[in-house]
Amino acid sequence: MSFKEQLESGKFVVVAELQPPKGNNLSELYEYAELLKGRVDAINVPDLQNSIMRLGSLSVCTLLKARGLEAIYNLSCSDRNRLALQSELLNASALGLKNILILQGDPPSIGDHFEARAVFDLDVMGLLSATKRLQEGYDLVGNDLQGKPQFCVGTLINAAAKGHALDLEVMDMEKKIRLGVEFFLTHSIYDVSLFEPFIKKVAHFKVPIIAGITLLKSVGMARYVNKHVEGASIPESIIDQLMKASDKQKASIEIAGGLIKALKPLCQGVQLIPIGWEKQIPALLDHVGL
């Protein structure tokens, strides 16, 4: 069953993020992919995340697909103009990729090539519009295509939005759905009580929402997230649990497992973000019975 079919069936899906290597040695990525094969419903492959130069999402997704895995190709607005973005979508279709995550992307100033120039010729809405046009058989300027690519399109949402920002987020979600978005991913969720109001506000859209779950490695990591990641709020109870744990990996799995169990009635899936702890994902899935 394809990822799109699983979403349409209402299944609670599990997505795992696998970061492409900084280079062309794929042995470690393949090792992780084999660990996850049959355990997750799709592998999400970031596209130059945090503006760090790496192997591209397109090639990694194609190689994972050849190994029998569902992959989610990420395409960002930050590094390509509208010609290249449309061409990349056609490339993905020609290579048999069906799942696309459309992203704004990160400014080069935060990455390892800070002298690079950002592009941002299109924003997320513009790229979603281009994707919709291509699927209808036209490019952005109205030229006919020879063949129509077909994708299962997703994008990110800000589940931490509050007040007026939440109202704007809901309006944006409605626009994105009209542009063909079939699923949404959130940034990492650490406090389910803060996630519930958002879910109640957008439940009427009836579009799958997949919540991000990051494996917290240490108290230091948790403190850093609270201080530097906009919208993130890791409760002190979780930090205290990490602080008291003699086995940090076990504690991290227990924390993530508790979040997954609490999120399961609220959304249609989770994305597991291991940040170097890819080998712990099977243990986490065992812990929650997935």
C-alpha positions in Angstrom: 0.0 0.0 0.0 1.4 3.4 -1.0 1.9 6.2 1.5 -1.0 8.1 -0.1 -3.3 5.0 0.2 -2.3 4.6 3.9 -3.2 8.2 4.6 -6.5 7.9 2.7 -7.3 4.7 4.7 -7.1 6.6 8.0 -4.2 4.5 9.2 -1.9 6.0 11.9 1.3 6.3 10.0 4.9 6.3 11.1 7.4 8.4 9.2 11.1 8.4 10.0 13.5 11.2 9.0 16.8 10.1 7.6 19.4 12.8 6.9 21.4 12.4 3.7 25.2 12.1 4.2 27.6 14.9 3.6 29.2 13.1 0.8 28.3 10.2 -1.4 29.0 7.3 0.9 25.5 5.8 1.5 26.5 2.7 3.5 25.3 4.1 6.9 22.1 5.5 5.4 21.4 2.1 3.8 22.0 0.4 7.1 19.5 2.6 8.8 17.0 2.2 6.0 17.2 -1.6 6.3 16.5 -1.3 10.0 13.4 0.7 9.3 12.1 -1.3 6.4 8.8 -2.8 7.3 8.7 -0.8 10.5 7.8 2.6 9.2 5.4 3.7 6.4 7.7 6.2 4.8 11.2 7.8 5.1 11.3 11.6 5.0 14.6 12.8 3.4 15.4 16.5 4.1 16.6 18.8 1.4 19.7 20.8 2.6 18.3 21.1 6.0 19.7 24.1 8.0 21.5 25.1 4.8 24.1 22.4 5.3 25.5 21.1 2.0 24.7 17.4 1.7 23.7 14.8 -0.8 20.3 15.8 -2.3 16.9 14.5 -1.3 16.1 13.6 -4.9 18.9 11.0 -5.4 18.5 9.6 -1.9 14.7 9.1 -2.3 15.3 7.5 -5.7 17.8 5.0 -4.2 15.5 4.2 -1.3 12.6 3.6 -3.6 14.8 1.2 -5.6 15.3 -0.7 -2.3 11.5 -1.0 -1.7 11.0 1.9 0.7 8.4 4.7 0.5 10.3 8.0 0.5 9.1 11.6 0.9 11.1 13.9 -1.4 11.7 17.3 0.1 11.8 20.4 -2.1 12.7 23.8 -0.7 12.2 27.3 -2.1 15.5 28.6 -0.8 18.0 27.4 -3.3 16.3 27.2 -6.7 14.4 29.6 -9.0 11.0 28.7 -10.4 12.5 27.1 -13.5 14.6 24.8 -11.5 11.9 24.0 -9.0 9.4 23.0 -11.7 12.2 20.9 -13.4 13.0 19.2 -10.1 9.3 18.2 -9.7 9.3 16.7 -13.2 12.6 15.0 -12.4 11.0 13.5 -9.3 8.0 12.3 -11.3 10.2 10.8 -14.0 12.1 8.9 -11.3 8.9 7.4 -9.9 8.7 9.5 -6.8 5.2 10.2 -5.6 5.5 11.8 -2.2 6.6 15.4 -2.1 7.1 17.7 0.9 7.1 21.4 -0.1 9.2 23.6 2.2 10.3 27.2 2.5 13.8 26.2 3.3 16.5 27.8 5.4 18.6 30.9 4.7 22.2 30.1 3.8 23.4 32.5 6.6 22.7 29.8 9.2 24.5 27.0 7.3 28.0 26.0 6.4 28.2 28.0 3.2 27.1 31.4 4.6 28.4 33.3 1.6 25.9 31.5 -0.6 23.0 33.5 -2.1 19.5 32.6 -1.1 17.0 32.4 -4.0 13.4 32.3 -2.7 12.1 33.1 -6.1 8.9 31.3 -5.0 7.5 31.0 -1.5 5.7 27.9 -0.3 2.3 29.0 -1.7 4.0 29.8 -5.0 5.6 26.4 -5.2 2.4 24.6 -4.2 0.7 26.5 -6.9 3.4 25.4 -9.4 3.0 21.8 -8.2 -0.8 22.0 -8.8 -0.3 23.5 -12.2 2.1 20.8 -13.3 -0.3 18.1 -12.1 -3.0 19.8 -14.3 -0.6 19.6 -17.3 0.7 23.1 -17.4 3.8 25.0 -16.3 3.6 28.3 -14.4 3.3 30.4 -17.5 0.6 28.2 -19.1 2.7 26.1 -21.4 1.3 22.6 -22.0 3.3 19.6 -20.6 3.8 16.3 -22.3 2.4 14.2 -19.5 1.1 15.1 -16.1 3.1 14.3 -12.9 1.0 13.1 -10.0 2.1 13.5 -6.4 0.9 13.1 -2.8 1.8 16.6 -1.6 2.6 17.7 1.9 4.0 20.7 3.7 4.8 21.9 7.2 2.5 23.7 9.6 3.2 25.6 12.8 1.3 23.7 15.5 2.8 26.1 18.1 0.9 29.1 16.8 -1.3 30.9 19.3 -3.8 33.7 19.2 -3.8 35.8 16.0 -0.9 33.7 14.7 -3.1 30.6 15.0 -5.9 32.2 13.0 -3.4 33.1 10.3 -2.1 29.5 10.3 -5.6 28.1 9.9 -6.2 30.5 7.0 -2.9 29.3 5.4 -3.8 25.7 5.9 -7.1 26.3 4.0 -5.2 27.9 1.1 -2.7 25.1 1.0 -5.5 22.5 1.0 -7.0 24.3 -2.0 -3.6 24.1 -3.7 -3.6 20.3 -3.3 -1.9 19.6 0.0 -2.9 16.1 1.2 -1.0 15.9 4.5 0.8 18.2 7.0 3.9 17.6 9.1 4.4 19.6 12.3 7.7 20.6 14.0 8.6 18.6 17.1 5.9 18.3 19.7 7.1 18.1 23.4 3.9 19.2 25.2 0.7 17.5 24.1 -1.4 20.0 26.1 -0.2 22.8 23.9 -0.9 20.7 20.7 -4.5 20.0 21.6 -5.9 23.5 21.0 -4.3 23.6 17.6 -5.8 20.2 16.6 -9.3 21.3 17.8 -9.0 24.4 15.7 -8.1 22.6 12.4 -10.0 19.3 12.9 -12.7 20.3 10.4 -10.2 20.2 7.5 -10.0 16.4 7.9 -6.5 16.4 6.3 -3.9 14.1 7.9 -1.6 15.8 10.4 1.6 14.0 11.3 3.3 15.2 14.5 7.0 15.5 14.8 8.8 13.6 17.6 12.4 14.3 18.3 14.5 11.9 20.4 15.9 14.0 23.2 19.5 12.9 23.9 20.3 15.0 27.0 19.3 17.7 29.4 21.6 20.1 27.5 19.8 19.4 24.3 16.5 20.0 25.9 17.6 23.3 27.4 19.1 24.4 24.1 15.8 23.6 22.3 13.8 25.6 24.9 16.2 28.6 24.5 16.8 28.7 20.8 14.0 26.9 18.9 11.1 29.2 18.3 7.8 27.8 19.5 9.4 24.8 21.3 8.4 24.2 24.9 9.8 21.2 26.6 8.2 20.8 30.0 10.4 20.7 33.1 9.0 17.3 33.9 10.6 15.9 30.8 13.9 17.6 31.5 13.8 16.3 35.1 13.2 12.8 33.8 16.2 13.0 31.6 18.3 14.5 34.4 17.6 11.7 36.8 18.0 8.9 34.2 21.2 6.8 34.4 20.3 5.4 30.9 19.7 8.4 28.7 18.7 6.4 25.6 16.1 4.4 27.6 14.7 7.6 29.1 14.5 9.2 25.7 12.6 6.2 24.3 10.2 6.4 27.3 9.7 10.1 26.8 9.1 9.8 23.0 6.9 6.7 23.6 4.7 8.6 26.1 4.3 11.5 23.6 3.3 9.1 20.8 0.7 7.4 23.0 -0.8 10.8 24.0 -0.7 12.0 20.4 -2.3 9.0 18.8 -5.9 10.0 19.5 -5.2 13.5 18.2 -3.5 13.1 14.9 -2.9 10.6 12.1 0.7 9.8 12.5 4.1 10.7 13.8 7.4 11.6 12.3 10.4 10.3 14.3 13.4 12.6 14.2 16.4 10.7 15.6 19.2 13.2 15.2 21.9 10.5 15.2 19.9 7.9 17.2 18.5 6.1 14.1 19.3 2.8 15.6 17.0 3.5 18.5 13.9 3.8 16.3 13.0 0.1 16.3 13.2 0.0 20.1 10.9 3.0 20.3 8.4 1.4 17.9 8.6 -1.8 20.1 8.0 0.3 23.2 4.8 1.8 21.8 3.6 -1.4 20.0 3.9 0.0 16.4 
